[in-house]
Amino acid sequence: MENKEYLAVQTAIMNIGTQLEGLDLEAFLRQIGRADTMGPILDPTLYRKAQNRLSAIREFAGALRQAQPKFALLKGILILEEVEKAPR
């Protein structure tokens, strides 16, 4: 991987992390849990149709939720590095 490609991936990762910061994935996952609980009762046909998609998005959102504190740690490290570099 060339330096230019590396920097592009790093920039993309930082952009994704920044977007993740503002997402309330806990509430989103709770809402999916409610849909799993109530869906079969309220509209079994619709629930069966949406079940695979709902399951896949729950899994992906769960993975993103795990990434949120890791990004917060990375951001904290980067802030400390900037503070250490600042002239005194």
C-alpha positions as CSV (number, residue, x, y, z in Angstrom):
1,M,0.0,0.0,0.0
2,E,1.4,3.4,-1.0
3,N,1.5,6.3,1.4
4,K,-1.3,8.1,-0.5
5,E,-3.6,5.1,-0.2
6,Y,-2.7,4.7,3.5
7,L,-3.6,8.3,4.2
8,A,-6.9,7.9,2.3
9,V,-7.9,4.9,4.4
10,Q,-6.9,6.6,7.6
11,T,-8.9,9.7,6.6
12,A,-11.9,7.5,5.8
13,I,-11.6,5.7,9.2
14,M,-11.5,9.0,11.0
15,N,-14.6,10.3,9.1
16,I,-16.5,7.1,9.9
17,G,-15.5,7.4,13.6
18,T,-16.7,11.0,13.7
19,Q,-20.1,9.9,12.2
20,L,-20.4,7.1,14.7
21,E,-19.9,9.5,17.7
22,G,-23.3,11.1,17.1
23,L,-25.3,7.9,16.8
24,D,-27.3,6.6,19.7
25,L,-26.8,3.0,18.8
26,E,-28.0,1.8,22.2
27,A,-31.4,3.3,21.6
28,F,-31.4,2.0,18.0
29,L,-30.6,-1.6,19.2
30,R,-33.4,-1.3,21.8
31,Q,-35.8,-0.3,19.1
32,I,-34.8,-3.3,17.1
33,G,-35.4,-5.4,20.2
34,R,-38.9,-4.0,20.5
35,A,-39.6,-4.8,16.8
36,D,-38.4,-8.3,17.5
37,T,-40.7,-8.6,20.4
38,M,-43.8,-7.0,19.1
39,G,-43.4,-7.6,15.3
40,P,-44.6,-11.2,15.3
41,I,-47.6,-10.2,17.3
42,L,-48.6,-7.0,15.5
43,D,-47.9,-8.0,12.0
44,P,-46.5,-11.5,11.6
45,T,-46.4,-11.4,7.8
46,L,-44.5,-8.1,7.7
47,Y,-42.2,-9.3,10.4
48,R,-41.3,-12.5,8.5
49,K,-40.5,-10.5,5.4
50,A,-38.3,-8.0,7.4
51,Q,-36.7,-10.5,9.8
52,N,-33.5,-11.2,7.8
53,R,-32.9,-7.5,7.1
54,L,-33.6,-6.7,10.8
55,S,-31.2,-9.4,12.0
56,A,-28.5,-8.2,9.7
57,I,-28.8,-4.5,10.7
58,R,-28.9,-5.5,14.4
59,E,-25.6,-7.4,14.0
60,F,-24.0,-4.6,12.1
61,A,-25.2,-1.9,14.5
62,G,-23.9,-4.0,17.4
63,A,-20.5,-4.1,15.7
64,L,-20.6,-0.3,15.2
65,R,-21.6,0.1,18.9
66,Q,-18.4,-1.8,19.9
67,A,-16.4,0.5,17.7
68,Q,-17.6,3.7,19.4
69,P,-15.5,3.5,22.6
70,K,-12.5,2.5,20.5
71,F,-12.9,5.6,18.4
72,A,-13.2,7.7,21.5
73,L,-9.9,6.3,22.8
74,L,-8.2,7.0,19.5
75,K,-9.6,10.5,19.5
76,G,-8.3,11.0,23.0
77,I,-4.8,9.8,22.0
78,L,-4.8,12.2,19.0
79,I,-5.8,15.1,21.2
80,L,-3.1,14.3,23.7
81,E,-0.5,14.2,20.9
82,E,-1.6,17.6,19.6
83,V,-1.4,19.1,23.1
84,E,2.1,17.7,23.6
85,K,3.2,19.2,20.2
86,A,1.8,22.6,21.1
87,P,4.4,25.2,21.8
88,R,4.8,26.2,25.5
